[in-house]
Every structure is written in structure tokens, then in C-alpha cells.
Amino acid sequence: MNMPFSEWLQQVYDADILHFLPVSPWIGSMAVGLPEHHKDPQDRIIIATALYHKAKLLSMDAQFLRYRELEGVLIGLS
């Protein structure tokens, strides 16, 4: 099915099959405090969000393995 991304996103949001988590000041602060193993600040925000919410993080980004903070949290890489 071909539809605009915004329409698809609205359908996903309305179906309540994903939970969208805001970036809070605490998550931002945690992201800034992470080691800069990963130069992309967006990825550090993703990591901090998972840590803050005590959620599992699925990623194939090999740089994530460098974060000791993700031990027991990161899935998707061996």
C-alpha cells in the first residue's frame, strides 16, 4: 500500500500499536552525559531513552556495543 508517511504515521498512532516517548529534560541530560562512543547525538538520545524507561533496545548499530550502560538492555547484536 502506497500512502504518504504522515498518513501512515497517523494510522499507527491511532491504532495504539506503538508508544511514542517524548524526550524529557532528564533524557536529554542523560544523553549529554553518555560517553561519545557514538558521534550522532540522536543515537545517544535513543540510548538514554531506553535507559530512562528501563526498556530493551533493538539495534544493529555496532557502536552501541561500546556502551557499557546498555549491558543487559541491548538486543539485536551478538
Sine and cosine of phi, psi and omega as CSV:
sin_phi,cos_phi,sin_psi,cos_psi,sin_omega,cos_omega
0.00,0.00,0.76,-0.65,-0.02,-1.00
-0.95,-0.30,0.90,-0.44,0.02,-1.00
-0.56,-0.83,0.37,-0.93,0.05,-1.00
-0.86,0.51,0.57,-0.82,-0.02,-1.00
-0.83,0.56,-0.68,0.74,-0.04,-1.00
-0.87,0.49,-0.59,0.81,0.04,-1.00
-0.94,0.35,-0.69,0.72,0.04,-1.00
-0.86,0.50,-0.71,0.70,0.00,-1.00
-0.87,0.49,-0.67,0.75,0.03,-1.00
-0.89,0.46,-0.64,0.77,0.03,-1.00
-0.91,0.42,-0.68,0.74,0.04,-1.00
-0.89,0.45,-0.70,0.71,0.00,-1.00
-0.88,0.48,-0.73,0.69,-0.02,-1.00
-0.91,0.41,-0.53,0.85,-0.02,-1.00
-0.97,0.25,-0.22,0.98,0.02,-1.00
0.83,0.56,0.67,0.74,0.03,-1.00
-0.99,-0.15,-0.23,0.97,0.10,-1.00
-0.79,-0.61,0.48,-0.88,0.08,-1.00
-0.94,-0.33,0.82,-0.57,0.00,-1.00
-1.00,-0.07,0.84,-0.55,-0.07,-1.00
-0.96,-0.27,0.81,-0.59,0.02,-1.00
-0.96,0.28,0.39,-0.92,0.11,-0.99
-1.00,0.02,0.95,-0.31,-0.02,-1.00
-1.00,0.03,0.22,-0.98,0.09,-1.00
-0.85,0.52,-0.53,0.85,-0.01,-1.00
-0.94,0.33,-0.64,0.77,0.05,-1.00
-0.92,0.40,-0.68,0.73,0.04,-1.00
-0.86,0.51,-0.69,0.73,0.01,-1.00
-0.90,0.44,-0.67,0.75,0.02,-1.00
-0.90,0.44,-0.66,0.75,0.00,-1.00
-0.89,0.46,-0.66,0.75,0.01,-1.00
-0.91,0.42,-0.54,0.84,-0.03,-1.00
-0.99,0.16,-0.17,0.99,0.01,-1.00
-0.95,0.31,0.51,-0.86,0.10,-1.00
-0.86,0.51,0.50,-0.87,-0.04,-1.00
-1.00,0.01,0.75,0.66,0.11,-0.99
-0.89,0.45,-0.54,0.84,-0.02,-1.00
-0.92,-0.39,0.84,-0.54,-0.07,-1.00
-0.97,0.24,-0.25,0.97,-0.03,-1.00
-1.00,0.10,0.92,-0.39,-0.02,-1.00
-0.89,0.46,-0.47,0.88,0.03,-1.00
-0.89,0.45,-0.62,0.78,0.02,-1.00
-0.93,0.37,-0.59,0.81,0.07,-1.00
-0.92,0.40,-0.55,0.84,0.08,-1.00
-0.92,0.39,-0.65,0.76,0.05,-1.00
-0.88,0.48,-0.72,0.70,0.02,-1.00
-0.88,0.48,-0.74,0.67,-0.01,-1.00
-0.89,0.46,-0.60,0.80,0.03,-1.00
-0.89,0.46,-0.71,0.70,0.03,-1.00
-0.88,0.47,-0.69,0.72,-0.01,-1.00
-0.91,0.42,-0.70,0.71,-0.03,-1.00
-0.88,0.48,-0.66,0.75,-0.04,-1.00
-1.00,-0.02,0.08,1.00,-0.01,-1.00
0.78,0.62,0.73,0.69,-0.04,-1.00
-0.95,-0.31,0.44,-0.90,0.14,-0.99
-0.95,0.32,0.52,-0.86,-0.02,-1.00
-0.83,-0.56,0.85,-0.53,0.03,-1.00
-0.98,-0.19,0.86,-0.51,0.00,-1.00
-0.43,-0.90,0.53,-0.84,0.11,-0.99
-0.96,-0.27,0.16,0.99,0.00,-1.00
-0.98,0.21,0.93,-0.37,-0.06,-1.00
-0.88,0.48,-0.42,0.91,0.01,-1.00
-0.90,0.43,-0.46,0.89,-0.01,-1.00
-0.89,0.45,-0.45,0.89,0.02,-1.00
-0.89,0.45,-0.37,0.93,-0.03,-1.00
-0.97,0.26,-0.26,0.97,-0.02,-1.00
-1.00,0.04,0.96,-0.29,0.05,-1.00
-0.87,0.50,-0.47,0.88,-0.01,-1.00
-0.86,0.51,-0.41,0.91,-0.05,-1.00
-1.00,0.00,0.03,1.00,0.01,-1.00
-0.85,0.52,0.82,-0.57,-0.03,-1.00
0.99,0.11,-0.08,1.00,-0.03,-1.00
-0.94,-0.35,-0.63,0.78,-0.09,-1.00
-0.98,0.20,0.78,-0.62,0.11,-0.99
-0.81,-0.59,0.43,-0.90,0.05,-1.00
0.91,-0.40,-0.29,0.96,0.03,-1.00
-0.81,-0.58,0.50,-0.87,0.05,-1.00
-0.94,-0.35,0.00,0.00,0.00,0.00
